[in-house]
Amino acid sequence: MKINATSCLDAWKKTVKTILEKGYSFTDDEHRTCIELQNLIVTIDVPADFDAPIETLSRNSNWIYPNKEELNEALFWKERYLSYEYSYGNRIFNYKNVLNQLEEFIIPLLQKKPQSRRAIVVLYDPLADSKSSNKEIPSIISLYFRIIDNLLTLTVILRSSDFFIGWPANIYQSYKLLEFVSQKLNVPMGSIHTISHSAHVFEEYREDIEKVLQ
Amino acid sequence: MHPTEYRILNLFKSESGREIPTSEIVKAAFAETQDSINTNLSSNDPVNKREGKFKKAQLHRNCLYHLNKLVNDNILKVSAIRNRGEKYFVLQVPPDELSLDMNSRKIIISQTTEPVTQTTLYEKKNIVRRFDEHTWINRLNAVLIEGTFFDGINRLYAVIQGIYLNVNDAIAINDFQHLIEQSSMDQLIDILKNIDADAKDKSKIITLIFNLFAIGDSEKHQRFFERFSSLRLTNLRPLFYCSSKNLYKHHSLMKKVIELFSKNKIKINIQNKLKHKPPYLIGRGGIFTFDEEEWKLYLDHFKGKLFGISCAQSSVIVDLNTFFNQYQSQDDFRKFIINLGEALFRANSNQRRNSNIYFGNLDKINGINQKTFYRFSRNYIRFWNYDWQEKQQPYILDLLESSNQLLKKLSNTQETIFRSCGMPIRFRIAFSSAFSKFDLQFLSSRKYSKRNIQGIKDLSSSGFQSYVKTREKVMNIFDGGDRFRIFRNGKIDPEEIIHEFNFLLNTYNIPLFSYDFSEMRGDIKLTRFL
C-alpha cells in the first residue's frame, strides 16, 4: 500500500487513519493489541514540516516525548552509549567501531558518482541483532540515498514502525540525515520515502490517536 | 574563555555528536580571515599565494593549539586521523552540559542538570526527599557483585574500590561463600576490615550474601564467622539465602552463627529463597532487589558474563503521613505519584545520556557486556509512615497498589516511545519501604507499642499472626523488597532460634526477615519494625 503526502503531518495522520481502518488486529509478544499493515510505503514530496508530528506528540501530557536535542544526539552521537542497547548514531557514524558510513562512504561516493545506486547505509547488524534472546534491535534497517533530477532523495526501510508514536521521530531523524548529506553534497533535498514492513499502532493509544486525528 | 575556544565549542555544540575535521574547525573558528586567505591563495601572484599559504598554516597551528588544550581538558577528543594526517575531533561531554559564556574565564560543564521540577513543590512541603540529592543522577543506588566471578577476594576488593564512586548506597556481594572457600582466612579478614573501613568512610552498606545451599566447607565457614563476629564491623550486613531444608543441612553451622551473632549483637538476615529468588541488597535507604522474572532471565543468559549488575538507579522517599496531612484525596495522591514517576524518568534520561561520563570506568571492567549492566535495574519510591490502620487513610494499601499500576503503565509507555525513536531504554519503578537512617530530620516521628518475641510461642500468637498478615500484604505491594524485623530478647538458645527460623520460613509468606538481638526498653518507634 502507498500513501503520498506533501507534508509530514498530513502523511502521519493519513497513515495512522489508514492503519486503523484497514489494518488487522493481533496480540503481540508483550500481550498488547496491535493493528498492523504490512509493507506500507509513505512518500513525502516536500518534507518541510518535519518536526510537526513530534511537536504534536510532545504536547500530550500522558508521556514524556524525547525532545529534538535528544533525537539529534541519538542520531549524530557516534560513540556507543553505555546505557542504550544500540544507538542510530553509533550504527551510522561508527559501525562496529570501524566505519563512518555517511562521511566515509555515502558522501564521497555521491560526490564522485552522483548517479550511484550504491549509496546505502545499513543499521542492522546480524551478528549483534539476529539473536532470539535479543529484546532491543533497531527499527530502521537501512537508509538509501539517491540523487534524482538533481535532488537528493532518501528511502528509509523500517523493520517495525509504531506509526503513532515512533514514526514521527523516525521522519524527523530521516530529515536531519537528509539535510546533513544534502549540505555536504551541496545538492537540494528531495523527497523522503519510508517503507515499513510492519506499520502498526497500539490499541491502548486509541484515545490519544483519536484526539490527534480530530 | 578564549574567543577561539568559544567559537570552536559553539561549532561542536551546534552539531552535537558529529566528528569534525580540523580544516572545517579552522574555517568556523576564523571565518573572518578565510576570505582574505582564499583571495591570496587564488591569486596568480606567487608572493600573494605564498602569503596565503603562510597565513593558512598559521591559522591551523593556532587552531590546533586550542584544540589540544580542549583535548587536555577532556572536553574534546581526537576521534580519527585521516586524509594525509588530518585530525578529526568529537565532543567528549554532552552538548547540553556545556555552558558557553564568552565573559566567563572557564568553560562550565554542569554535570547534573536539574530534572526535578516535578518534585520541587513536594520537597518544599517536606513530603518528598531525593535519596542523596547531590549524587541523585550521577551515581547508582545499588549494585550487585557476583562473588563467583572472582577467584579470590583480592580481585574483588580491587573492583569494589573502583565502584565506590559509582554507587551512593548499597553494594552486595552475592555467593560470598565462594570467596571464603577460595581465599585464605587471614586474607579474608584483613580485606573485610578494609572494605568495612572504606564503606564507613564513604557511607556505603555492603551486604554479604551467603547461599547456604552452596556452602561446601562448613568448618571453614564456622572459623570465618568466629573471627568475623568478633570484629564488630559496622557497615557489613551478612544475609543468609536459604530454605528450611538448607538450614537443616547446615544446622550446626547456623547454631554457631546464632550463638556468635546474638552474643555480639549482630543482626541475622534470612532470605527465604522459596518465596523470593532474586537476592536482597540492604542499604541506608532501605531494601533493594530484582524482579523475579528478570532475575530468571539474568540467570539463564547473563550470569557469569559480568562482574555484577546494577540493581537500582535513583530513589525518592515519600513521607505518607506528611502527605495526607496536606492533601486529602486519593486523586491527589495518584497525581503526586505520577509526578514522581516523571521526575525519576527525567533523572534516568539524564543519567543515560551521560552514562559514558558517569560510569565509564564500569565499561572497562565489563567490556562488551556493559549494556547488560543496566538491564535489570529499577528506580525506587520508598514510603515512610504508611500506618494505614491508625491513620485517616484506611484504603492506603489499595491506593498504593493502584498507584503502582499507574506507574507501570507510564514506564511501559516511556519504554515504547523511546524504543520507537531508536533510543531503547529501560525504565522501571519499584515500591518499597524506607529505613529511618535515610534522613532522621526529614522523616516524621511516630510511636508504636513495644513488640518483640521471646520464643516460638510468640510467633504463633494471634496478635503476631494478624500483624504478619498485614505485613504480607505490604510486602506484596512493595515489589522492590521489604524487610520484616523481629526483635528477639529473652533467653538465647540457638536450637530454639533455629526452630523459630524454620517456623517463619514454613508458615508465613515473608521473603526477608531480620533477627535483631539488641536489647529494647520502653516504647519504640516504627523505625524499629522497618
Interface residues (C-beta under 8 A of the other chain):
Chain A: N62 W63 I64 Y65 P66 E69 E70 L71 N72 E73 A74 L75 F76 W77 K78 E79 Y81 L82 S83 Y84 E85 Y86 S87 Y88 G89 F93 N100 E103 S133 E136 P138 S139 I140 S161 D162 I165 G166 W167 A169 N170 Q173 F202
Chain B: E15 S16 G17 R18 E19 S79 A80 V90 P94 P95 D96 H301 E342 F345 R346 S349 Q351 R352 R353 S355 N356 F359 G360 L362 D363 Q370 K371 F373 Y374 L410 T413 Q414 T416 I417 F418 R419 S420 C421 G422 M423 P424 I425
